[in-house]
Amino acid sequence: MATPNYGYEKRQRELAKKQKKEQKLREKAERKLGGDATGDDTDAPADDATGTDGAGDQPA
């Protein structure tokens, strides 16, 4: 039976970590420079969509 190649497995884990870290840094840089396009969804006022603007909540 073949023995496990721990060095190869460790290298693959390190490469995956490095790629994930680089991806996070790229996304962070994009948000810092021109994040308006991706941040619009979270910054949009929710009261228009949910109807909680207070206009019709109280009876007249």
C-alpha positions in Angstrom: 0.0 0.0 0.0 1.2 3.5 -0.9 2.0 6.0 1.9 0.2 9.3 2.0 2.1 12.2 0.5 1.7 14.7 3.4 4.0 17.3 1.7 1.7 17.4 -1.3 -1.4 17.8 0.8 0.2 20.5 2.9 1.2 22.4 -0.3 -2.3 22.2 -1.7 -3.7 23.6 1.6 -1.2 26.4 1.5 -2.1 27.2 -2.1 -5.8 27.2 -1.3 -5.2 29.6 1.7 -3.1 31.9 -0.5 -5.7 32.0 -3.2 -8.5 32.7 -0.7 -6.4 35.5 0.9 -5.6 37.1 -2.4 -9.3 37.0 -3.4 -10.3 38.7 -0.1 -7.6 41.4 -0.7 -8.9 42.0 -4.3 -12.5 42.3 -3.1 -11.5 44.6 -0.3 -9.5 46.8 -2.7 -12.5 46.9 -5.1 -14.8 48.0 -2.3 -12.4 50.7 -1.2 -11.9 52.1 -4.7 -15.2 51.8 -6.4 -17.5 49.8 -4.1 -20.6 51.9 -4.9 -21.8 49.3 -7.5 -21.7 46.4 -5.0 -22.7 48.4 -1.9 -25.9 49.8 -3.4 -27.9 46.7 -2.4 -27.0 46.9 1.2 -27.2 50.7 1.6 -30.6 51.0 -0.1 -33.3 52.3 2.2 -35.5 49.3 3.1 -38.5 51.3 4.3 -39.7 52.0 0.7 -39.7 48.3 -0.1 -41.3 47.1 3.1 -43.9 49.9 3.5 -42.7 51.0 6.9 -42.4 54.7 6.0 -45.1 55.6 8.6 -47.6 57.1 6.2 -50.3 54.5 6.5 -49.5 52.9 9.9 -51.8 54.9 12.1 -55.6 55.2 11.5 -57.0 58.6 10.7 
